[in-house]
Amino acid sequence: MDELVNGPDSMIEEECCTTSSNGRKSHHSDAVKKNLTTRLNRIEGQIRGIKGLIEKDTYCDDVITQIAATQSAMNSVAKILLEGHLRNCVVERLNEGDTEVIDEVLVTIQKLMKK
């Protein structure tokens, strides 16, 4: 987790998740939203590129390499979100005495680790 904290992808924000009348909601800073949106736009382009490779009957190994790069990019987005969630939302809920958030985080991590 140290590389997340100190790495170039680290985008810590002061407030992450709050509870509203409609349920929990995330509040990311404009810088974090811009960073995540830029990354997701790039990933969207990678997906379109993979589709094009398949349509052109590109060699399977080359397509798989591009899929791996796209998965890595998605993992980077997830790491940024998870870091902010742990540092802000989870800490806040624990401070409020809500220990159920630990189970929620464990389920989330299990989902991220599935392959």
N, C-alpha and C positions, 0 to 999 in steps of 0.2 A: 504494500500500500504506500510505501515511502515514495516510489516513483510517481504515484498519483499526486501526492501532496506537493512534491517539489518539481515535478516535470512541467514541460511547456504546456501540456494539456490541462493543467490544473486551473479551474475557473471557480474558485470559492466565492460564495455569495453570502450575504448576511442573513437572508431569510429564504427558506426553501418552500416548505409546505405549511399550509394553514388549513383550518377547518372552517368551512362556511356552511350556510344553510343547505347548500346543495351537495355537501360532502367535502372530502379533502381536495385541496387544490394546491398546485405548485406555483411558486412565484419566483421565477428566475430573473436575474438582472438582464438588462438589454444586451450586455456584452456576452453573457452566457447564451442567450437566445440566438444572437447573431452567429456565434461560434458553432452551436449545434445545427442551426439552419444551413450554414455553409457546408458543414460536414455532410449533412443529409442530402443536400443538393448534389454534392460530389458523388455520394453513394448512389443516388438515383441515376446519375450519368453512367456510373460503372455498371449498374444493372442493365441499362439500355445497351451498353457496349457488349455485355455478355450475351444478351439476346441476339444482337447482330452477329457475334461470332458463331453462335449456333446456327443462325440462318445461312451463314456463309460456309457451313461445314468445316469450321476451323478444327485443327487437330485437338483431340480431347484434352490432352495434358495442358495445352495452352489455355483452354477454357477453364479447366480446374484451377489453374494458377490464378486466373482473374477472379474466380469465385472465392478463393482463399483470401485474396487481397480485400475483397468486399466484406467478407466476414470479419476480417481484422479491423476494418474501418468501423463496422457496426459495433464491435466490441469496444472500440475507443469511445464511441458515443455513450455506450452503456456505462463505462467506467467513470466518465465525467458526471453523468447523472447519479450514479451510485455514490460517488464521493460526496457530492453536494447533499444528497439525501441523508447519508450517515452523519455528516458533520452538522447538519442543521435540523432536519425533520426528526430524525431518530433521537438525537440528543434532546431536542425540545420535548418530545413525547415522553422520554424517560424521566426528564426533570419534572414533568407533570404527573408522574407515577404510572404512566401507561406502559406496562411491561409487555403487553401483547405485540407491541411493535417489533420485539425481538423475533417472534415467530414469523411475522410478516417479512422481515429482512431475510431470515433463513430460507423461506420459500422463494423469495426473489433471487437469492444467490444460487439456489438449486436450479432455478429456471435458466439463469445465465450460464451455468456450468454444463447444461445438457448439450450433448453433441450427437 
